[in-house]
């Protein structure tokens, strides 16, 4: 299967949506911004893993969901 690597500009177009999603989940805009930044860094590092089987936004939200879960785990163990 051909891998479809998203350009960084394409990743940036989803920042607003990701931030709003994260704020709804964690309730803190600053934490949400950090989670979105971590999501984009992870996406850039793993962009060869994006196969185009889903939309780019779906892939980014999946990464963000894992970051949010990690944040909740961190809060529980803090």
Secondary structure, DSSP 8 states (H G I E B T S, - for coil): -------HHHHHTTHHHHHHHHHHHHS-HHHHHHHHHHHHHHHHHTGGG--SSS-HHHHHHHHHHHHHHHHHHHHHH-
